[in-house]
Amino acid sequence: NRTTFEIVIPIEAQRLIMKNSRKSALLILNRVLNEGAFLNEELNILNDENIDIKDKNLISKLTKGVLKNKLLLDHIIRKHSKIRLKKIHSVILIILEMGAYQILFTDKVPDYSSINESVNLAKEFGNRGSTGFVNALLRNISRNKEDILKSDFYLKELKDRSTADYLSIKYSHPLFFVDALLKNHDEKFVEELLRKNNEEAPFDIRVNTSKISVDEFMKELEKEGYQWEKTKISKYALRIKNPQGIFNTKFYKEGYFYVQDEGSILVSEISDVKECKDILDLCAAPGGKSINLSLLADSSDIISCDISDYKVNLIRENIKRLDLQNIHPRKNDATKLKDKFVNKFDFVLVDAPCSGFGLYRRKPEIRYNREYNDIKSLQKIQLQILENALKYLKPKGQLTYSTCTLSEEENEFVVNNFINDEFEIIKTDGKDFKRYYPNVDDTDGFTICRIKRK
């Protein structure tokens, strides 16, 4: 049976291990797939290690590549294995996935080298049987490489079975997610979205316009050798093409920008807050949307809340770096009604806790650690938070409800419970629910709805 990878690594040996790129990638993937770790956090740890930039890039490419292609890689492994996938030890399976990914999707390393490195990992973490198994299976994949790479050669039976099965495996997305998309979009749109999710997520920033204009900041970036382009929709965002080292610059340390996907930036930007005095950001950590609200309504007072001291401290750290004075962090449980907030705010932002299914491009591990049933438990939280938040609005006050997911269950279902004689939806671009899609807008997947108290 598959079991969690159990190995004790002495503390003094950890840094030495990190110098072996493929071993590092294996350990990171194991923590992500079997222990619930987050990929970005694991990769950020590498910044504290004395590792060559080429090795960091290889570790990042291997881990992201496996996670974004895992279902397809497993399908190919299954085709070449006499052992059922569920019987393969979890670590040996990761080694096979890494090896198959290098053979099929990278061209800088010869196949024999990728196979040899995989065999070495199997020797260290497996036994003689698993070593021979890894060697034979990867050699078989290498021999059949041309057939495998032919469009849909190994997926024909899936295509015959159903469009959803075929797209799910080909692009390594959960079947329930693909099924849901196909109910509302044609096959071409869905395939474009899934393909886009398997690309590298962009590096977007929100310029701190209280310190420098967007045009001036573009000139400063250019002087320092950074390449940029304006994003499609936001007036205040830039996309950095070569962000390596940007966190060590004076621009970051002195708070000239905040790293944030354009879709997240637009949640605040499309809200009508310029004339608002009292603003509440109810689920605010790490603070990006509060920062946007502050810059859009600089004469406002913003109460920026989240549920734990840790999250509130994240907000404090970010607003301190950007030197914004009108944001006031508070610890608060959004699911519990706070009497002091009732009828007090011109604008309330509810960026609700959600499944995160719109973040598959940026956080590929979500594909494997969250299920459709998670939506049901999240709905209860979303409904409770929104019910409280609407009570905090002054008459004629406005609220923006947003999620980083595309599901109707977490958006239309939640909001429509509260549309009545007292509250109405404000259309955005002629729509009750404005959605941003990776394949259309080149943002993370976001859904936004604006509500007004009559």
C-alpha positions as CSV (number, residue, x, y, z in Angstrom):
1,N,0.0,0.0,0.0
2,R,1.0,3.6,-0.6
3,T,2.3,5.2,2.6
4,T,3.6,8.6,3.5
5,F,7.3,9.0,2.9
6,E,9.0,8.6,6.3
7,I,12.6,9.5,6.6
8,V,14.5,11.3,9.3
9,I,17.0,13.8,8.1
10,P,19.5,15.1,10.6
11,I,19.4,18.9,10.9
12,E,23.1,19.2,10.1
13,A,22.6,17.4,6.8
14,Q,19.7,19.5,5.6
15,R,21.8,22.1,3.9
16,L,23.9,19.4,2.2
17,I,20.7,17.8,0.8
18,M,19.6,21.1,-0.6
19,K,22.7,21.2,-2.8
20,N,21.4,18.1,-4.7
21,S,18.8,19.7,-7.0
22,R,16.8,16.6,-7.8
23,K,16.8,15.3,-4.3
24,S,15.6,18.7,-3.1
25,A,12.8,18.6,-5.7
26,L,11.9,15.1,-4.5
27,L,11.7,16.2,-0.8
28,I,9.7,19.3,-1.7
29,L,7.2,17.3,-3.8
30,N,6.8,14.8,-1.0
31,R,6.0,17.5,1.5
32,V,3.5,19.1,-0.9
33,L,1.8,15.9,-2.0
34,N,1.9,13.8,1.1
35,E,2.2,16.3,4.0
36,G,0.1,19.2,3.0
37,A,2.9,21.8,2.4
38,F,2.5,24.7,0.0
39,L,4.8,24.8,-3.0
40,N,5.5,28.5,-2.9
41,E,6.5,28.4,0.7
42,E,8.8,25.4,0.1
43,L,10.4,27.2,-2.8
44,N,10.8,30.4,-0.8
45,I,12.9,28.5,1.7
46,L,15.5,28.1,-1.0
47,N,16.1,31.8,-0.9
48,D,17.7,31.3,2.5
49,E,20.0,28.6,1.3
50,N,23.3,29.0,-0.4
51,I,22.2,27.5,-3.7
52,D,23.3,28.5,-7.2
53,I,20.5,30.2,-9.2
54,K,20.7,27.5,-11.8
55,D,19.9,24.9,-9.2
56,K,17.1,26.9,-7.8
57,N,15.6,27.2,-11.3
58,L,15.9,23.5,-11.8
59,I,14.2,22.7,-8.5
60,S,11.4,25.2,-9.4
61,K,11.0,23.8,-12.9
62,L,10.9,20.1,-11.7
63,T,8.4,20.7,-8.9
64,K,6.1,22.9,-10.8
65,G,6.4,20.7,-13.9
66,V,5.4,17.5,-12.0
67,L,2.5,19.2,-10.3
68,K,1.1,20.7,-13.4
69,N,1.3,17.4,-15.3
70,K,0.9,14.9,-12.6
71,L,-2.3,13.2,-13.9
72,L,-0.9,12.9,-17.4
73,L,2.4,11.6,-16.0
74,D,0.6,9.0,-13.9
75,H,-1.5,8.0,-16.9
76,I,1.7,7.4,-18.9
77,I,3.4,5.5,-16.0
78,R,0.3,3.3,-15.6
79,K,0.6,2.4,-19.3
80,H,4.2,1.2,-18.9
81,S,4.0,-0.4,-15.4
82,K,3.1,-4.0,-14.6
83,I,2.5,-2.8,-11.0
84,R,-0.8,-1.0,-10.2
85,L,-0.2,2.7,-9.5
86,K,-1.8,2.4,-6.0
87,K,0.8,-0.3,-5.1
88,I,3.8,1.9,-6.0
89,H,5.3,3.5,-2.9
90,S,4.5,7.3,-2.9
91,V,8.2,8.3,-3.0
92,I,9.0,5.9,-5.9
93,L,6.0,7.3,-7.7
94,I,7.3,10.9,-7.3
95,I,10.7,9.7,-8.6
96,L,9.0,8.2,-11.7
97,E,7.0,11.4,-12.2
98,M,10.1,13.5,-12.1
99,G,12.0,11.2,-14.5
100,A,9.1,11.0,-16.9
101,Y,8.6,14.7,-16.8
102,Q,12.3,15.3,-17.7
103,I,12.2,12.7,-20.5
104,L,9.0,14.0,-22.1
105,F,8.9,17.7,-21.4
106,T,12.5,19.0,-21.1
107,D,15.2,18.9,-23.7
108,K,18.3,20.3,-22.0
109,V,19.2,17.0,-20.2
110,P,19.7,13.7,-22.2
111,D,17.3,10.9,-21.4
112,Y,20.1,8.7,-20.1
113,S,21.1,11.3,-17.6
114,S,17.6,11.8,-16.3
115,I,17.2,8.0,-15.9
116,N,20.5,7.7,-14.1
117,E,19.6,10.5,-11.6
118,S,16.2,8.8,-11.0
119,V,17.8,5.5,-10.4
120,N,20.2,7.1,-7.9
121,L,17.3,8.5,-6.0
122,A,15.6,5.1,-6.0
123,K,18.7,3.5,-4.6
124,E,18.8,6.0,-1.8
125,F,15.1,6.0,-0.9
126,G,13.9,2.5,-2.1
127,N,15.3,-1.0,-2.3
128,R,16.9,-3.1,-5.0
129,G,13.5,-4.0,-6.5
130,S,12.4,-0.4,-6.8
131,T,15.7,0.6,-8.3
132,G,15.3,-1.9,-11.1
133,F,11.7,-1.0,-11.5
134,V,12.5,2.7,-11.9
135,N,15.3,2.0,-14.4
136,A,13.2,-0.4,-16.6
137,L,10.1,1.8,-16.6
138,L,11.8,5.0,-17.5
139,R,13.9,3.3,-20.2
140,N,10.6,2.0,-21.6
141,I,9.1,5.5,-21.6
142,S,12.3,6.9,-23.3
143,R,12.1,4.2,-26.1
144,N,8.4,5.1,-26.7
145,K,9.0,8.9,-26.4
146,E,8.0,9.7,-30.0
147,D,4.7,7.8,-29.8
148,I,3.9,9.3,-26.4
149,L,4.5,12.9,-27.6
150,K,2.3,12.4,-30.6
151,S,-0.9,14.3,-30.0
152,D,-3.3,12.2,-27.9
153,F,-1.6,8.9,-28.8
154,Y,-1.9,7.6,-25.2
155,L,-5.2,9.4,-24.6
156,K,-7.4,8.0,-27.4
157,E,-9.4,5.7,-25.1
158,L,-10.1,8.6,-22.8
159,K,-11.3,10.8,-25.6
160,D,-13.6,8.0,-26.7
161,R,-14.9,7.7,-23.1
162,S,-15.7,11.4,-22.5
163,T,-14.5,14.9,-23.2
164,A,-14.2,15.6,-19.5
165,D,-12.0,12.5,-18.8
166,Y,-9.8,13.4,-21.8
167,L,-9.2,17.0,-20.8
168,S,-8.8,16.2,-17.1
169,I,-5.9,13.8,-17.8
170,K,-4.3,15.7,-20.7
171,Y,-4.1,18.9,-18.6
172,S,-3.9,17.4,-15.1
173,H,-7.0,19.1,-13.7
174,P,-9.6,17.5,-11.3
175,L,-12.4,15.8,-13.2
176,F,-15.1,17.7,-11.2
177,F,-13.5,21.0,-12.2
178,V,-13.5,20.1,-15.9
179,D,-17.1,18.8,-15.6
180,A,-18.2,22.1,-14.1
181,L,-16.5,24.2,-16.8
182,L,-18.0,22.2,-19.6
183,K,-21.5,22.8,-18.2
184,N,-21.1,26.6,-18.8
185,H,-18.5,26.8,-21.7
186,D,-17.8,25.1,-25.0
187,E,-14.9,22.6,-25.3
188,K,-12.6,25.0,-27.0
189,F,-12.9,27.6,-24.2
190,V,-12.3,25.0,-21.5
191,E,-9.2,23.5,-23.2
192,E,-7.8,27.0,-23.6
193,L,-8.3,27.7,-19.9
194,L,-6.7,24.4,-18.8
195,R,-3.8,25.0,-21.1
196,K,-3.3,28.5,-19.7
197,N,-3.4,27.1,-16.2
198,N,-0.3,25.0,-17.1
199,E,1.8,28.0,-18.0
200,E,3.9,29.9,-15.6
201,A,2.0,32.5,-13.6
202,P,2.9,36.1,-14.3
203,F,4.6,38.4,-11.8
204,D,2.3,41.4,-11.3
205,I,2.8,44.3,-9.0
206,R,0.6,47.1,-7.8
207,V,2.5,50.4,-7.8
208,N,2.3,52.4,-4.6
209,T,0.9,55.6,-6.2
210,S,1.1,57.5,-2.9
211,K,4.9,57.5,-3.4
212,I,5.4,57.4,-7.2
213,S,3.3,57.5,-10.3
214,V,3.1,54.4,-12.6
215,D,4.9,56.3,-15.4
216,E,7.7,57.4,-13.1
217,F,8.1,53.9,-11.7
218,M,8.3,52.4,-15.1
219,K,11.3,54.7,-15.8
220,E,13.0,53.7,-12.5
221,L,12.5,50.0,-13.2
222,E,14.1,50.4,-16.7
223,K,17.1,52.2,-15.2
224,E,17.7,49.1,-13.0
225,G,17.4,46.7,-15.9
226,Y,13.9,45.4,-15.1
227,Q,11.7,44.7,-18.1
228,W,8.0,45.4,-17.7
229,E,4.7,45.7,-19.6
230,K,1.4,47.2,-18.6
231,T,-1.3,44.7,-17.7
232,K,-4.4,44.4,-19.7
233,I,-7.0,46.0,-17.4
234,S,-5.7,47.7,-14.3
235,K,-4.4,51.3,-14.4
236,Y,-2.1,50.7,-11.5
237,A,-0.5,47.3,-12.2
238,L,2.7,46.3,-14.1
239,R,3.9,42.9,-15.2
240,I,7.6,42.3,-14.5
241,K,9.2,40.0,-17.0
242,N,12.5,39.4,-15.1
243,P,11.7,39.7,-11.4
244,Q,14.8,37.9,-10.1
245,G,16.2,39.9,-7.2
246,I,13.5,42.5,-7.1
247,F,12.9,41.8,-3.4
248,N,16.4,43.0,-2.7
249,T,15.9,46.3,-4.4
250,K,15.3,49.7,-2.7
251,F,12.0,49.7,-4.6
252,Y,10.7,46.8,-2.5
253,K,12.3,47.8,0.8
254,E,11.0,51.4,0.6
255,G,7.5,50.2,-0.4
256,Y,7.2,51.4,-4.0
257,F,5.1,48.3,-4.9
258,Y,3.1,45.4,-3.6
259,V,3.2,42.0,-5.4
260,Q,-0.3,41.0,-6.4
261,D,-2.0,39.4,-9.3
262,E,-4.0,41.7,-11.5
263,G,-7.2,39.9,-10.8
264,S,-6.8,40.5,-7.1
265,I,-6.0,44.2,-7.8
266,L,-9.2,44.6,-9.8
267,V,-11.3,43.5,-6.9
268,S,-10.7,46.8,-5.2
269,E,-10.2,48.8,-8.4
270,I,-13.6,48.2,-9.9
271,S,-15.3,49.0,-6.5
272,D,-16.6,52.5,-6.2
273,V,-14.7,53.7,-3.1
274,K,-13.2,57.1,-4.0
275,E,-15.7,59.1,-1.9
276,C,-16.0,56.6,0.9
277,K,-15.0,57.6,4.4
278,D,-15.5,54.5,6.5
279,I,-14.3,51.2,4.9
280,L,-14.1,47.7,6.2
281,D,-12.0,44.9,4.7
282,L,-13.4,41.9,6.5
283,C,-11.0,39.1,5.4
284,A,-7.9,41.1,4.7
285,A,-4.7,39.2,5.2
286,P,-2.1,39.6,3.9
287,G,-3.4,43.1,3.1
288,G,-3.2,43.6,-0.6
289,K,-6.8,44.6,-1.1
290,S,-6.7,46.9,1.9
291,I,-3.6,48.5,0.3
292,N,-5.5,49.1,-2.9
293,L,-8.5,50.5,-1.1
294,S,-6.2,52.9,0.8
295,L,-4.6,54.1,-2.4
296,L,-7.9,54.6,-4.2
297,A,-9.5,56.4,-1.2
298,D,-6.7,58.1,0.5
299,S,-9.0,60.2,2.8
300,S,-10.8,57.1,4.1
301,D,-10.4,55.2,7.4
302,I,-10.0,51.5,6.7
303,I,-10.5,48.8,9.3
304,S,-8.6,45.8,8.0
305,C,-9.5,42.5,9.8
306,D,-8.6,38.9,9.9
307,I,-9.0,35.9,12.3
308,S,-5.6,35.4,13.8
309,D,-2.7,37.3,15.3
310,Y,-0.5,35.9,12.6
311,K,-2.6,37.2,9.8
312,V,-3.1,40.6,11.4
313,N,0.7,40.9,11.8
314,L,1.1,40.2,8.0
315,I,-1.2,43.1,7.3
316,R,0.8,45.3,9.7
317,E,4.1,44.3,8.1
318,N,2.8,45.2,4.6
319,I,1.2,48.5,5.4
320,K,4.3,49.5,7.4
321,R,6.6,48.8,4.4
322,L,4.3,50.8,2.1
323,D,4.0,53.6,4.7
324,L,0.2,53.8,4.6
325,Q,-1.4,55.6,7.5
326,N,-5.1,55.1,7.0
327,I,-5.3,51.3,7.5
328,H,-6.0,50.0,11.0
329,P,-5.5,46.2,11.4
330,R,-7.8,44.4,13.8
331,K,-8.2,40.8,14.9
332,N,-11.8,39.7,14.2
333,D,-13.7,36.5,13.4
334,A,-15.8,37.4,10.3
335,T,-18.3,34.6,11.0
336,K,-19.4,36.2,14.2
337,L,-21.5,39.4,14.2
338,K,-19.7,42.4,15.7
339,D,-22.2,44.8,17.1
340,K,-19.8,47.8,16.9
341,F,-19.7,47.4,13.1
342,V,-23.4,47.4,12.4
343,N,-24.5,50.3,10.2
344,K,-21.1,51.9,10.4
345,F,-19.5,51.6,6.9
346,D,-19.8,53.2,3.5
347,F,-18.1,50.2,1.9
348,V,-17.3,46.7,3.0
349,L,-15.1,44.2,1.1
350,V,-15.6,40.5,1.6
351,D,-12.9,38.6,-0.1
352,A,-14.3,35.3,1.1
353,P,-12.4,32.2,2.1
354,C,-12.9,29.9,-0.8
355,S,-11.8,26.7,-2.6
356,G,-9.1,28.7,-4.6
357,F,-10.0,26.8,-7.8
358,G,-9.1,30.0,-9.7
359,L,-5.5,29.7,-8.6
360,Y,-4.5,26.4,-10.4
361,R,-1.9,28.2,-12.4
362,R,-0.3,29.9,-9.4
363,K,-0.8,27.1,-6.9
364,P,-0.9,23.8,-8.8
365,E,-0.9,21.7,-5.6
366,I,-4.6,22.8,-5.0
367,R,-5.5,20.3,-7.8
368,Y,-4.6,17.4,-5.5
369,N,-5.4,18.7,-2.0
370,R,-8.9,20.0,-2.4
371,E,-12.0,18.3,-3.5
372,Y,-15.5,19.3,-4.7
373,N,-17.0,18.4,-1.3
374,D,-14.8,21.2,0.2
375,I,-17.2,23.7,-1.4
376,K,-20.1,22.6,0.8
377,S,-18.3,23.4,4.1
378,L,-17.0,26.6,2.6
379,Q,-20.5,27.7,1.6
380,K,-21.6,27.8,5.3
381,I,-18.7,30.1,6.1
382,Q,-19.3,32.3,3.1
383,L,-23.0,32.7,3.9
384,Q,-22.3,33.6,7.5
385,I,-19.7,36.1,6.6
386,L,-21.8,37.8,3.9
387,E,-24.8,37.9,6.2
388,N,-22.8,39.8,8.8
389,A,-21.1,42.0,6.3
390,L,-24.3,43.3,4.8
391,K,-25.4,44.4,8.3
392,Y,-22.3,46.5,8.6
393,L,-23.4,48.7,5.7
394,K,-24.8,52.2,6.1
395,P,-28.0,52.9,4.1
396,K,-26.9,53.3,0.4
397,G,-23.6,51.7,1.3
398,Q,-21.9,49.3,-1.1
399,L,-20.2,45.9,-0.7
400,T,-17.9,43.9,-2.9
401,Y,-18.0,40.1,-2.6
402,S,-15.1,38.3,-4.3
403,T,-13.6,34.9,-4.5
404,C,-10.5,33.4,-6.3
405,T,-12.7,30.7,-7.7
406,L,-15.0,30.3,-10.7
407,S,-17.6,28.1,-9.2
408,E,-21.3,29.2,-9.1
409,E,-21.7,27.4,-5.8
410,E,-19.3,29.8,-4.0
411,N,-20.6,32.9,-5.8
412,E,-24.1,33.0,-7.3
413,F,-25.5,30.6,-4.8
414,V,-24.1,32.6,-1.8
415,V,-24.9,36.1,-3.0
416,N,-28.4,35.4,-4.3
417,N,-29.5,34.3,-0.8
418,F,-29.4,37.9,0.2
419,I,-30.8,39.8,-2.8
420,N,-34.1,41.2,-1.6
421,D,-36.0,44.4,-1.0
422,E,-33.1,45.7,1.0
423,F,-30.1,44.7,-1.2
424,E,-29.5,44.8,-4.9
425,I,-26.7,43.8,-7.2
426,I,-24.8,46.6,-9.1
427,K,-23.9,45.3,-12.5
428,T,-20.2,45.4,-13.6
429,D,-19.7,45.5,-17.4
430,G,-23.4,44.6,-17.7
431,K,-23.0,41.5,-15.6
432,D,-24.2,40.6,-12.1
433,F,-21.1,38.5,-11.5
434,K,-17.9,39.7,-13.2
435,R,-15.4,36.8,-13.9
436,Y,-11.8,37.1,-14.8
437,Y,-10.3,34.0,-16.6
438,P,-6.6,33.1,-17.1
439,N,-7.2,32.4,-20.8
440,V,-9.2,35.5,-21.5
441,D,-7.7,38.2,-19.1
442,D,-4.4,36.6,-18.2
443,T,-5.2,36.9,-14.5
444,D,-5.9,34.4,-11.8
445,G,-9.5,33.1,-11.9
446,F,-11.6,35.6,-9.9
447,T,-15.4,36.2,-9.5
448,I,-16.6,39.6,-8.3
449,C,-20.1,40.8,-7.3
450,R,-21.0,44.3,-6.2
451,I,-24.0,44.8,-3.9
452,K,-25.8,48.0,-2.7
453,R,-27.9,48.6,0.3
454,K,-31.0,50.5,-0.7
